[in-house]
């Protein structure tokens, strides 16, 4: 059997397993969020992981969770959670090709992460912004953000 057919068979059999694994991850994270009743940074982090797991399969749920993350983070005065909520909102809009909204969300996230001096999150959001500009064929802007 030619190599291309083997690769196709592997893909066909691996895809359902991958989707099942993703659903298992979502279910496990949802259970952890549900049992964690304290409103603290741990809950924000669990909700963030859950929202990230939804980013491709259910962007609307990712955004709903991002709103909850932002509200809880404001309530407990957790700036990193606020930044993460904007970043998740940007990711979900970017996946759906809504680049203008995604760009605004990434810029809000970048501002928060710069205020708290989170260099890793700053780098991720600069990369996300560059990707948005690249997808819009705005190569000069993409290069600017990729070099910051």
N, C-alpha and C positions, 0 to 999 in steps of 0.2 A: 504494500500500500504506500503510495507516495507520501512524502513528509507533509504536504499541505493538507491532505485528508486527515492525517493523525492530529494535526494542530486543530482542525475544525472539530473533530470528535472530542478532543480534550476541552475545547471551548464550550461545546454544547453540554458536556457533562459537568463542567466546573461552574457554569453560570447559575444553575439552580442552587448549588451549594453555596455560592457566594451570596445570593439573594437571601437564602435561609440564614446564613451567618449574620448578615446585616440585620435581619428582623430579630434574631436572637439578641444581638447587641442592643437594639432599640428596646426590646422588652425588658432586658436586664437593667438597663439604665433607667427606664421608666419605673421599675420596681424600687430601685435605690432612691430615686427622687421622691416617690410616694411615701416611703418609710422614714425619710429624713425630714422630720417635722420642724426642726429648728430653722429659723430664718437667719442664716449665717453664710460665710464665704464658702463653706463646704457645699451648701445647697446650690449656691451660684455656680460652682465648678461642676457639680453633677448635671445641673440643667444645661450648662454650656456644652458638655459632652453629648448630652441627648440632642440638643439642637444641631450640633455639628453632624451627628449621625443621620439626622433628617435632611440635611442640606440638599442632597441630590434626589432622594426619593419623594420628599414632601416639603418643598421650599416654603409653602405657606405655614406649615407647622413649625418649621425652623424660625420663621419671622415671629410667630405667635410666642414661642418660647423666648426669643430674643427680647421681646417687649416685657415679658415677665422678669427676665434677668435684669433688664434695665431698671424696672420698678423696684425690685428687691435690692439691687445694688445702691440705688438712691436712698432707699429706706435705711440700709445699714451702713451707708457712707463708705462704699467700696468702689473707688474709681476704676480699678482694673476691670471689674465686672461691667461697668458702664461701657468702657472701651470694647470689651468682648461683645457686648450686645450690639454695638454699632457694626463691628466687624462681621458678626454672624448675619446681620441684616444685609450688609453688602454682599456677602458670599451668596446668599439665597437669591438676591436680585440679579447678581452677575450670572449665575447658572441659568436663569430664565432670559438672559439677554437684555435685561433692563439696566443698561450701563449707566445712564444718568443718575438713577436712584442709587445704584451700587457705588458709584464714584462719590456721591455726597456722603454716604454712610462710611466709606473708607476714610474720607477726609475727617469726619467727626471722630472716628476711632483713632486716627493718627494724632489729632490734637490732644485727646485724652492721654494716649500713651506717651506723648512728648511731655505732658505736664507731670507724669509720674516717673519719667525717665526709664521706661521699659524698653530697652534697646532691641530685644528680640521681637516684641510686638510692633515696634516702630518699623523694623526691617520687613516684617511680613506685610504690613499695610502699605509700605512704599512699593513693594513688589506687586501687591494687588492693584494699586493705583496704576502702576506702569502697565500691568496686564490689560486693564480697562482701556487705557489710551492705545495700546497696541491693537486690541480688537476693533477699535474705531479707526484704525489706520492713521493715528496721530503719533507718528513715530518719534518726532522730536520731543514731545511731551513724555512719551514712554521712556525715552532715553534719559531725560532729566530725572525722572523719579527712580529709575533703576540705578542711577549713579549716586543718589543721595545717601 
